[in-house]
Amino acid sequence: MHNSDSATTLVDLEPSSKQFLSEVIEGLKATPKRLPCKYFYDERGSQLFDQICLLEEYYLTRCEDQIIKEFAQEMADQIGPGVMLVEYGSGSSTKTRALLDRLADPVAYVPVDISREHLAATAAQLSEAYPHIEVLPVCADFTEAFTLPESRREPTHSAVFFPGSTIGNFEPSAARAMLSQIAELCGRGGGLLIGIDLQKDISVIEAAYNDARGVTADFNRNLLERINRELAGEFDINQFRHRAVYDDLEERVEISLVSCSRQRVTIGDQSFRFDEGESIITEHSHKYTIVGFAKLAAQVGLTLRRSWTDPQERFAVLHLALLD
């Protein structure tokens, strides 16, 4: 594979419409009703999320950007030379550039994302910006195991970059399984550079998911619009409102779409009844302490090597390694 055509030779493991439909039907039959948050990220959803990252209330991206910009060289030193860098949920890959600029002799960059169009465009831009790094895009649901593409040069090791606190969207048992999969993908001598959102004042957390401009609400409701577009759904978008509240006991934000009336919604040949005030859970966002996350990662053999935070300690980036 050559850099010039890396975007056109993208490895495509994007979930099929059949899988999307199956997971939507299964989720809406559950009690309480739920939808998988991974389906937020069609092309429009990815664009809306990029807008969210620029919002004043959404401190997460700003804090993580600040940490990465300030400590990118230390992070690159921790990752080490000759790496194949694999990014989970790469999106626009904006944070990755700071690492790519500083890594010693990186062999390849593997952006992994579920949104094929967004991924292809980003991979093409990065191939042009970094002609010395082989860009090998993989369109896949990274929550399921996938095989790393082969690079022209043999890397010394693999490392996963998992920014954005996406790990917080997983329930604790699923987060542990995700970390186990990452450890297996990287193998001995491999590492993980991961962003986690830290526990803090609840008002700060809730504001991040209830922005004044309503972009997060649009992002949440776009999931229903996607079901209408791709699965012949008949959701009346205006009959669902965005809700995001922090659960102190579970240490997570619970994000949902709340039915504004008693209604029935048809998807293909399936029909679902909603009571007024009934919720569809679309996402959870768990908040961690550094010590707590290190304990979780240690269960699958990942050892905390370094951690970096912003001055207000709202967010952290951790480097964990699967030691020889």
N, C-alpha and C positions, 0 to 999 in steps of 0.2 A: 504494500500500500504506500502511495506517495502523498506527501502533504498537499500537493496541488489538487488531488481529487478526493481527499479524506472525507469531505462533507457528503459527496455523492456515494461513497462506499460505506456509509453509516450502517452499523449493525442494528437491525430493526427487530426488537422484541416487544414492540408496543402492544399493550393488551388489546385484544380484538373487541369488536362491537358485541359479539356474543358473550364474552367474559364480562364486559361492562354491564350489559343487561342483566346477566345472571347475578352479579354482585349487588346491583341496585334492587332487584326483586327480593333477594335474600335479606337485604338490609331493611327494606320497608315492611317485610313480614315479621321482623324481629320486634321484641318488646323491651325497651322503647325502640321506636323506629330510628334507623341510622343510615348514613351514606358514607362510603369510604372517602376520606379526605384526599387520597392520591388523585382522584378524578377532578379536583379543582383545576388541575393544570393543563387544560387545553390551551390553544394559542391565546384566546382572550383572557383566560384565567391567569396565565403567565404574565401577560401585560398588566393586568390589574394588580398582581402581586408586586411587580416592579414599582408600580405607583405607591402601593402601601409602604414599601421600603423607604420612600422619600417623605412620608408623612411626619409631621412634628411629633405626634403622639407615639409613633412606632419607634421607640428607642432601640429596639433589638439590633436592627441593621446598622444604625449609626454607631452604637457601642462596639459592635463586632468589627466594623470597618476601622474604627479608631484603634482597637487592639491590634488588628492585623497590620495596619500601616506602621504602627509604632514598633511592633516586635517581629515583623516579617523576617528579618535576617536571622533572629534567634530561632524562629520556627523552621526556617529553611535549614539551618544548621542541625536542628534536632532531627529533621527528616533524613538528611544525609545525601551524598552524591549518587548519581546514576539511577535515580528512582523512576519508576512508572507511577505517576500520580493519578489516582482515580478519584474523581469528585462525584459524590452522590447528590442528586438533585441539583445539577449544575446551573440550571436557569440561564442567566446572562453571563455567568462566569466572571463577574466583575471583581469579586474578592480574590479570585485565583491569580489574577495578573500580578499582584504584589508578591506572591510566592514564586510564580514562574520567572519573574525578574531576578530572583535571588537564589534560586536553587542551583546547586553545583552540578553541571552536566546532566540535566534531566533527560531521560531517554524518551519518554512519551507522556502525553496527557490524555486521560480517558474521561471525558465528560459523560455522565450517565444521567439521563432525564427522561421523563415519561411523555413530554411534549415534543413530538418529532420535528415540527416546523421550527419551533424556537431553537431546538438543539442544532439542527442543520445550519441555521443562519449563524448561530454563535460559533460553531465549529469552523465554519468557513472564515469568519473574522479572525479567529485565533490562529488558524493555519497561516494566514497572511501576516499577522503580527509577530508570530514566533516561528519563522521558517526552519529554525534549527531543532524544533521540538516536533516530534511526530504526534499529530492530533488524531485520536481514534475514537470517534463518538459512538456511544451505545444507547439506543433508544430502548429503555426497559423500565419495568417496575422494580426498583432496586430492593424492595422488601422481599423479593424472591431471588434465589440464587441464580447467578449468571456467570458465564465464563469470560475471563478477560481476553480481549483480542491480542493477537501476537504482534509485537513490534519488530521492526527490522533489526534493531540492536537489542542485545540481551540486557535487561535491567539488573542492577545489583539486588534490588528488592522492590516491593510494592508498598505504597502508602495510600491510605484513604483520607481524603479531605471531605469533611461532612459539616459544612458551616450552616448558619441560620437557625440553630436550635431545633432542627426538624426532628431530632431524636425525642424531643418533648411531646411529639404527637403520638408516640407509642405508649400503650399501657406498660407498666413496669416489666411484666413477663415478656411482652413483645419486644421491648427495648433490649432486654437481656438476650433474646434470640437474635435480634438485629446485630448486636455487638459480637455475638458468637459467629455469625455469618461473616462479619467484617474480619474477625481474627482468622477465620479459615481462608478467606480470600487473600489476605496479605501473607499469611504463612509466617514461619519463624524469621525474625529479623525485621518483619514489617511493622508498620505503625499506623496510628490513627490520630489525625488532627481534627478535633470536633468542637463545635460551639454549643454551649448550654446556657439557657436563661436562668439566672439565679433568683432565689426567693427574695422578696423585697416588699415594700409598701403596696398593699392591695390596690389602692387608688391608681398608682402608676401602672400596674399590670393591666387593670381593667380598661383604662383609657387607651392603651395600645391596641385593643381589639374593638373599640367603639369610637372610631375617629369622627370628628365633627363633620367632615365632608362626606361621610357615608361610603367611602371607597371599600372598606372592609365588608360592609353590608352588601355592596354590589358584587364583590368577590364571592361571598357566601352564596348569594342568590344565583350567581352565574352557573353554579352546579346544577340547579333546576333547569336553567335555560339550556345547558348542554344536554341534559336528559331529553328535553323537548326537541332539540335539534337532531340529535343522533339516534334516539331510541323511540321516536314517535310518542313522546310524553305529552301530557296535556295539563301541566302545572300552570295555574294562574299565578305568575310571579308576584303580583301585587297582593296576593292573599297570604303571603308568608313574610314575616318580619325577622330581621337579624337579632340574635340575642347572644351576649357573651358575659359570663359572670365567673368569678373566682370561687372555687370550692376549697375552703381552708383545710378541711379534713384530708382531702385527696391531693392537696397542693398542686392544683391544676386549674386552668381556665377551661370552662365548658362552653363550647360554641355550638349554637343550634339555629334552626329555622323554625319559627313558631307559627302555627296555623292561625290566621286571623278570624276564621269562621268554621262552622261545620261544613265539610265539603268532601267530595269524592274526586279522586284523581286517577285517570286511566293512563297506563303505560303499555302500549301494545295490546295484548289481550288480558292484561291484569288490571284489577281495580282496587284502589286503597281508600279506606274511609279515614278522615281526620276529624277529631273533635276540635272545637274552638279552644285555643291555648295548648294544643298538643304539639310536642316538639319532635323534630328530626335532628338527632345529634350528627353534626358534620365534622367536628374536630375536638380533640382535647389537646391542651398544651401544658405539659407538666413542667414545673419549676424545680430546680435542684439546688443543693449545696455542692461545693466541690468535693467535700469528703464523702457525701452520700453517693455521688456519681462514681467516684473512684472505687467505692466498695462494690457497686453494681458491676463495673467493668472488670474488677478483680475476679469476679465469679467465673468469667470466661477466659481468664489468663492474661488480660490486658493490665499492664502496670502503669500507673501515672508517673510520668517523667517530669513534666513541667506544666505549670498553669500560668495564664496571664489574664488580668482583668482590667476593666476601665477604672478610672479614679474613683467613681462612685460605687464600684463593685456591683453593678447591675447585671453584668454579663461576664462570661468566662470562655476562654479558648484553652482547651487541654490537649497536651500531647501524651498519648498512651502508646506503649510498645508491647509487642509480643516477644518477650526476651528469649534469646537462645538458651 
